[in-house]
Amino acid sequence: MSELVFGLDTFGDVPQDDAGKPTSQAAAIRQVVAEAVLADQIGVDVIALGEHHRPEYSISTPETVLAGIATRTERIKLASGVTVLSSDDPVRVYQRFATVDALSNGRAQVILGRGSFTESFPLFGYDLADYDVLFEEKIELFVKLLDEQPVTWNGTVRAPLDDADVFPKTESGRLDTWVGVGGSPQSVVRTAQYGLPLMLAIIGGQAKRFAPYVDLYRRAAEQLGTTAYPVGMHSPGFLADTDAEAKQIFWPHYRVMRNRLGRLRGWPPITQAEFESEIENGSLYIGSPETVARKMARSIQDLGVGRFDLIYTAGAQPVSARLRAVELYGTKVIPMVRDLLAG
């Protein structure tokens, strides 16, 4: 297997300051930049910023924040996680990430997806009835743009293009592009069809239940004659010096966030027993560095993935605790996982 890649993901959750008061959304964005700078310094491979249009989250334009991070970091990859392509324009998405690529000396990475939230559709004037066709047509156009040649394209969801050249060009000649998938076989096959790397969102249940999707991606790529890249996965978690401390910091804020979103989706309130079960048997990676590293290593082995991203914010965890979690991930967890898998 090629060298494992380790990332950190955030939606820019609005945290509490150390006096227990919510920060402003502006301060939350600056906090993410500070965390990305720390992650760069301690050897984390990727920082991925999600796009949301809700009050709990501060980041609505990942590429804008990534551009700021680009000027303060040296080596870390700068990704979206995900860019909701369905409610955006492929040409503008390409241009913005190509610009981040220029600012970062080739470190930009766009992860395209449908998004698990739908607020962006009415916000930007899209009909949810067109949910499928919007993504299908727009990813087709985006893949054409990746060749960095004049594009001719015609569809139903935006104006056609006739031999249109798009700028800026990247120095490498191709923008690093992935597709984020939540569990749809059709989406997995489409990703293979376009020859793009696959990022699996595994946010509940045992990771190994996603093994059929990894296998499907590889088989589809083989049958379609495209490249099957090492698959990535991302899952939520949190780190502190001990298991008990990690749970104590994470749970009360996670419960508030989870129940707020659950009310919108018809989920019952989460119980602490369910929370503990998801840590023990599911896809919450919460605890001390050793606890989290051992669980990550098991999931990486079970699925045979080449990349693991930890969604390190989920609710209003305090600023200082978040920085400590980033520090522990880069300095303790990543080396431990590498050692466990090498052994």
Secondary structure, DSSP 4 states (H G I P E B T S, - for coil): -PPPEEEEEE--B--B-TTS-BPPHHHHHHHHHHHHHHHHHTT--EEEE----STTB--S-HHHHHHHHHTT-SS-EEEES-EEGGGS-HHHHHHHHHHHHHHTTS-EEEEEE--S--THHHHTT--GGGHHHHHHHHHHHHHHHTT-S-EEE--SSS--EEEE--SPPPSSSS-EEEEEESS-HHHHHHHHHTT--EEEE--SS-GGGGHHHHHHHHHHHHHHT---PPPEEEEEEEE-SSHHHHHHHHHHHHHHHHHHHHHHHTPPPPPHHHHHHHHHHSS-EEESHHHHHHHHHHHHHHHT-SEEEEE---S--BHHHHHHHHHHIIIIIHHHHHHHHH-
